[in-house]
Amino acid sequence: MKSNFKADLSKEKQLTPLLDFYYKKHLKHHSFERVSHIKKQLQGIDLILKDNQSGKSFYLDEKAQLDYINESLPTFAFELFYQKAGIQKQGWLFDTSKKTHFYALVTSIYSDETDMFTSCSITFVNREKLIFLLDKTGLSRTYLEQIITENQDVHGKLVLEKLNPQTEGYLFFSRKNKAEKPINLVLKLDYLERIGVAKKLV
């Protein structure tokens, strides 16, 4: 098991021009600024999006399905926990140190040419609304932590009684195949749109 951190960073850089092209094309009344400061990136800010009419600024955290190039998945994995040097750490979804307003979920990433991405889908998710609605559904941070504690030896998919696994989502434990051993809440993209926390940009 090894971490793909460096490979992912290289892919992220290749993906940036395509994302910027879509933002310019579809966010007509906004301007945006890419964040290169590592401290801000660690706070969950990859992009600062400014509404030119109201003057309001929003922090975007770009999350890309870089392990699934030339595939179109109907789901997205929201990180609850991961491991670093054998210690369990808080994942980005409930991490209170993150200042993210919106996730830009990048899916259906296609590469028709070597070292170049040619198309993708982007779904904006309102982080605050998502956490609020999960809580309302009974999937609070505390509840999910309890379920994870009770299932220490599980690897793979775990169905939650509060979510329909076919149409909404489930928990997924990657204890054996990934170095960081992430535990993710996997949610269907169309479910996120149905409950009003997500909007497809492209």
Steps between C-alpha positions, in 0.01 A plus 500: 500500500637836411372853492430657161550852636767612249325343203174671603673839531633465146154404370343793689734742322403349164132535589517869605487658148185302416330601826592866446358483146165371637489760780558785252238360263222421750549745788430815300439733796793383707873547505732246657847478641705184541660453841864391505568573869542161671347620829177602324493176302524306828195697616305357206534798264615429143309783338348830612184570302367855502146601406554817294150628575488459879875510561475188718786251498470121535769242572503194273672170568551301180463123542576294191445129428854458369502124566223456242621659176277423196225371730172655603401419858156596639643549852752708693697404812499750788793433733411439866834362624841399369824374653839666512795319660254254653294773668137559404439858387186701434395497134415818312120482517463571873841662559425826685833653393380505137355828375339350190163645391456280191650178371561490127462127433680411178372175349481326159856613422598402148843503341497447123861613464815411696558725803193705417147499638236584242169500689349458845190572708499747789239493777493774764400385849412743779701358792296662779167387348633148448614463863170650623286264289709195593447594864125538438494153338660359815849479352672737738875497550448335842272229357741418216797487741302255717424273201869509397612410853257207505635368168877503555565186293280578201659540156281607209140614488283547809129572449351763733136469607449874441610491135373295207821343356354486148378860473672698778824363643697284747822485704817361344809380687827471301700326772694257280564664164606858578791628709288772665222248579227760437146459632258677267135588487417417137206702368319491166545824306135510391395449865702811595316692227160364611547613862602846381864514611661459157480657157669375184711765330592292196 
